[in-house]
Amino acid sequence: MDIYYLDGKFVTEDNAMISARDLIVLRGFGVFDFLITYNKRPFHLKDHVQRLENSAAEIGLTLTHTGAEICDIVEETVRRNTHHNESNIRIVYTGGVSSDGLIPEGNGKLMVMVTPKRKLPGSWYTQGAKIITLDIERFMPGAKSTNYLTAVWAVRQARRQEAIEAVYVDRNQRILEGTTTNFYFFEHNKLVTTHSDILPGITRSVILDLMKDHFEIELRDIAKDEIKSMKEVFISASNKEVVPVIRINDTVIGDGKPGPGTRKVMQIFRAYTTAYGQGIP
């Protein structure tokens, strides 16, 4: 059985319990971050914890652990799950119990959930996948909060259309980001991704840093109308890594196959994560 950390203790999954009065239950008020391991090494753990801290500051949630303490707890929780080959790691900070059921009182709980890493369909990577667009804007996009009503609804819409992800389009018809992914496309040899009103993806940051020596990078607004002329598109996320996109709504991207630029990104990112799992850097 998986081992979690909760409020000062390492417990089995079935003993990980919080109060029904916690604001994360009553109001969806809390923050979290998500990452995976490579060779049992948490991927860019410090960056994920820093983003957790930033998310908490943005929504007004007080954390009673330092970033270093959270990192140590995560690493120890991973070590205790010896039965995993690779792991998914979810770091959650709850809103805590509130006397009026609304206003946080600085007593949130830290929970670290370590579960086996799921294997995603290989066809996503070899053949590409479909995504859809939805006219939705996230509230406070810079914070990774536990309020996932919009994302759950959006992914359901995607599944109904046999798509793996939904990408948000704002009131100005700008493509922003997916429910759990960042969005990119190639314009000739230029890699383009949006630059504002999104969650700062850790995988996105790594990709952009890796690709700067291989492609021209352009950070700018992306109009929804540009979809019809896009030749290569991909999305990225901690768990999905780099997924080629071959269809957006009813529009086929390029020749309907993963393109050379996307395949190069996948190859370079895979080499990086393999090295990362070996302790480099």
N, C-alpha and C positions, 0 to 999 in steps of 0.2 A: 504493500500500500504506500502511496505517495506521502512524503513528509512535508508539512508546511511550517512556516513560522507565523505565530500569531501572538501579539501583545506580550513579548518576552519569553515565549515558550515554543519549543519545537513539538508539534503534535501531528498525529496521523490525520489524514484528510477528513475522516468521519468525525473527528473531535475538534475540527476547526469551526468554532461558533462565535458569532458576535451577537450583541443585543438586537432584538427586533426594534428597539427604539433608536438605534443608530441612524443618523441622518442619511447614511448611504442607502439604507433600506427605505426610510420614510420619504426622502426627497431626492434620491439620486445624487447626493452631495458628497463628493469625494474625488480623488484623483488616482490615476494608475499609470503604469508604464509597462511595456511588454518587450521582451527580447528573447533570443534563443542562444543556445550554446553551439560552439564548434569545438569538437574534441573535448567537450565538457567545460570549455572556457566561455563564460558569459561575454557576448559580443558587445564591445564598447559600453561596458557596465557603467563607468563613471559618467559618460554622456547621457545615458538613459536616466540615471539618478539625478543628474543636474536638470534634465527636462522635467522630471517629477517635481523637483523643488520649484522650478519656474511655474509649472502648472498650479501648484498649491498657492504660490504667491499671487498668481493672476486671479484665482477665484476667492482668495481670502481665507485659505485653510492653513492653520498653524500646524507645523510639523514639530514634533518633540524629539526627533532623531536628527543627527547631523548626516550629511551626505556620506561621510566616511563610515559611520556606523551602519547605514543602510547597505552600503557595498559589502561590508564584512558579513552582515546577516545573510545577504543574498548568496555569497560565496559559500558560507557554511551550510545553507539550506540545499544548495546544489550538491555539496559533498555528501550530505546525508541520504540523498536519493541515489544510492549506488546501483540500483537496479535499472536505471535509465541508461540508454546508449547516448542519446542527446535529449535536451530538455527545452521545453517552453517555460519561460519565467514571467510571472505576472506580479508586479510590485503594486500593492494597493494601500492607499492611506484613506481611512474612512473619515467621515465628518464628525463622528463621535456622538454620544448621547447628549441631547439638548433638553433643558427643562421645559421649554415651550414648544419643542418639536419642530423648531424652525431655525433659530439662530445658533450657530456653532459656538461652543464654549471651550475650545482648545484641548479637548480630550479624545482626539481621534486615535484610532488604532492602526498600527502597521501590520500588514499581512503580506507574506511572500509565498506565492503558490508556485510550486515546481511540479510540472507534469511532463509526461513523455512527449517528445516532439512528434507532431503528426506528419505523415508523409502525404504530400499533395499530389494530385494527378500528374503523371509524367507528360501527358499530352499537352498540358498548359505550356510547357517549356519547349517541346519539340514541334508542336503544330500551332501554338498560339491560342488565345482565348478571346472571348467576346466580353465587352463591357457596355454599360448604358450610361446615358447622362440623365440627370434629374435636376429640375429647377428648384434647388434648395440651398440655403446658406446656413452654415453652422454658427451657433451662438458662441462667442469667445473662441474662435478657431485656434488660437495659440495655446490653449490649455487642453490637456488630455484628461478630460473629466470622465467620471463614471456615468454621466447622463448620456445614454446611447440610444434614446428613443428615435432620433432622426436616422441614425445609422442602421438600426434594426429594421425600421420601416423601409429604408432605401435598399438594403440587401434583399429583402423579401421581393421587392419590385424587380430587382435584377434576376433573382432565381426564376421568377415567373416568365422571364424572357430568355431563359437559358444562358444567362450571363454570370460571370464570376464576381463582378464588382459594379458598383454604381459610382459615378463621378459627379460631384456637385457643380452646378452652374449657377452663378449669382444673378442678381437683378439686372446687371449690365451685360449679361450673356458672356461672362468670362468663365472659362474652365478653371476650377480651383484645384480640387484634390478628390480622391476617393474616400469611402467610408473609413478605410484603414490603409490607404495607399497614396503615393504621390504619382503624378502624371507627367510623362515626357513624350516628346516626339522629335524626329529628325527632320531638319530642313536642309537638304543637301548634306553637307558634312558638319552641320551645326546641330548641337544638342540643345533643345529648348525646353524649359520648364518654367512654371509660374513662380512669382517671386514674393507674393504678398497674400495676406488673408488665408494662410494655411498653417497647419501644424508643422513645425520644423522637424521633418523626418530625420532620424539618425542614419538610416540606410541611405536616404537621399543625400545627406551630407557626405557620406563615404563615397557614394557613386560620383558625385560632382568633383570631389577631390581626386579620385582615381582617373577620371576622364579628361581632366584639364590638359593632360599631355597628349591626348589622342584626338580630341575634337574641340572645335570652338564651342564655348558654352555661352548661351544667352538666357538670362533671367528676365522674363517680361510677362505682361498680360497675354493670355491666349484666348482668342475669340472662339466661341463655339462654331462659328461659320467656317473656321479654318479646317475643321474635321474633314470636309469633303476633298481637300487637297493634300491631306497628310499621307505620306508614303510609308512611314514607320512610326509605330507608337509602342511604348511599353509602360508598365507600372512597376512600382517597387514597394516593398514592405519588409519588416523584420522576418515574418514567417514565410512570406511568398518569395522573398528575395527579388529577382528580376523576372517578370513575366511578359512575354511578347503579346501585344494586342493586335488581332487581325480583323476585328469587327467592332465598330462602335454604333450602337443602335442598328440601323439597317445598312450602314455604310461599310463596305469592305475596304480595309486599309491596304494600300499598295496592291500586290498580287495575291493577297490573302494568305501569305506565309511570313514567318519571322524573317526580317530583313538582315542584311550584313552588319549594319551598325548595331542593331539590338543584339545580334549574336556575339559581336565583339564585346559589348558591355557585359553580357552574361559570362563570357570567358574570363575577362579580366576580374570581374567581381568574384567568380568562383575561385580563381587562383589566390585572390586576396584572402578570402575566408578560409581557404585551406591553410595558408601560411599563418593566419591569425590563430587557428586552432593548434598550431605548433609553437605558439608563443611569439610569433613575429607579426606586427611589432609589439 
